[in-house]
Every structure is written in structure tokens, then in C-alpha cells.
Amino acid sequence: MNWRRFSPALLQVVAGGGCRPCTAGGEAIIALGHRLGIRIAADGVESEWQKRFLRQAGCDLAQGNHLAPPLAADAVTARLAAQQAVARQGIDRAG
């Protein structure tokens, strides 16, 4: 399946302030992509409003500082290790 990126600049226009013609355009872009078999990834999500808009419009993937701020490499390593430890505990309890 193909992926297309919903750029931060476009996201600001279609989901920045909630103007109905703007949000309708964003919804149409996402719907058209899906009709063409393209999954849509939004980049630059900076607010709760944008996140809600994208979810309601059916966007497939989102990233941005509002969802998860950038991490240093050692912080990523620590987070992944913690997630693996939790996953192992779940497997140990089930087994």
C-alpha cells in the first residue's frame, strides 16, 4: 500500500483554526487518498485540535511534538528497554 505525507504546512491550513471550508478540504484530501488506496500520514501535529481533526477525518498515521516530543538517542534506548521489559512480564505471566 502506498503512503503519502500530509505536510505540516498543509495541516496548518486545513486543521489550524477550525474554519469549515478548510477542514472540509482536509477531509476530502484524506478521503480521496483512501479511495485511491493511499494511506495518509500527517506530519507536524502540534495541537489537540489537530489530533482530533485527523482522527475524525480518518487519517492513518500522525506524528508531531503534540503526540511525542523528540527524544535523545539514550532516552529512546531506555524507553524501548522499558517496553521490552513490560512485554516480557506479560509473556511470563501468560506462559
C-alpha positions in Angstrom: 0.0 0.0 0.0 1.2 3.5 -0.8 1.7 6.2 1.8 1.5 10.0 1.3 2.6 12.6 3.7 0.2 15.4 4.9 2.8 18.2 5.3 2.9 20.4 8.4 2.1 23.5 6.2 -1.0 21.8 4.7 -2.0 20.6 8.2 -1.9 24.2 9.5 -4.2 25.3 6.7 -6.8 22.5 6.9 -6.7 21.9 10.7 -5.2 25.0 12.1 -8.2 27.1 13.2 -11.3 25.0 12.5 -12.7 27.0 9.6 -15.3 24.8 8.0 -14.2 25.2 4.3 -10.6 24.5 5.4 -11.5 21.3 7.4 -13.7 20.1 4.5 -10.7 20.4 2.2 -8.6 18.3 4.6 -11.3 15.7 5.0 -11.6 15.5 1.2 -7.8 15.0 0.7 -7.8 12.1 3.2 -10.9 10.5 1.7 -9.5 10.8 -1.8 -6.3 9.2 -0.7 -8.2 6.3 0.8 -10.3 5.9 -2.4 -7.1 5.6 -4.4 -5.7 3.1 -2.0 -3.2 5.5 -0.4 -2.7 5.7 3.3 -2.2 9.2 4.7 0.4 10.2 7.3 0.2 13.7 8.9 3.4 15.3 10.0 3.7 18.2 12.4 0.7 17.7 14.7 1.1 20.5 17.2 -2.3 20.7 19.0 -5.1 18.6 20.5 -7.5 20.1 17.9 -5.3 18.9 15.0 -5.1 15.4 16.6 -8.9 15.2 17.0 -9.5 16.5 13.4 -7.1 13.9 11.9 -8.6 11.1 13.9 -12.2 12.1 12.9 -11.2 12.5 9.3 -9.7 9.0 9.2 -6.0 9.9 8.9 -4.0 6.7 9.2 -0.9 7.9 11.0 0.2 11.1 12.8 3.4 12.4 14.3 4.4 15.7 15.9 5.5 17.3 19.1 2.0 17.3 20.5 2.0 13.5 20.3 5.6 12.8 21.3 8.4 15.3 21.5 11.8 14.4 20.0 14.0 12.2 22.2 17.7 11.9 22.5 19.2 8.6 21.5 19.8 7.4 25.1 16.2 8.2 26.0 14.9 6.2 23.0 17.1 3.2 24.1 15.8 3.5 27.7 12.1 3.7 26.5 12.5 0.7 24.3 14.2 -1.3 27.0 11.3 -0.5 29.4 8.7 -1.5 26.8 10.5 -4.8 26.2 10.6 -5.5 29.9 6.9 -4.9 30.2 6.2 -7.2 27.2 8.4 -9.9 28.7 6.4 -9.7 32.0 3.2 -10.2 30.1 4.6 -13.2 28.3 6.0 -14.7 31.6 2.5 -14.3 33.3 0.8 -15.9 30.3 3.2 -18.8 30.0 
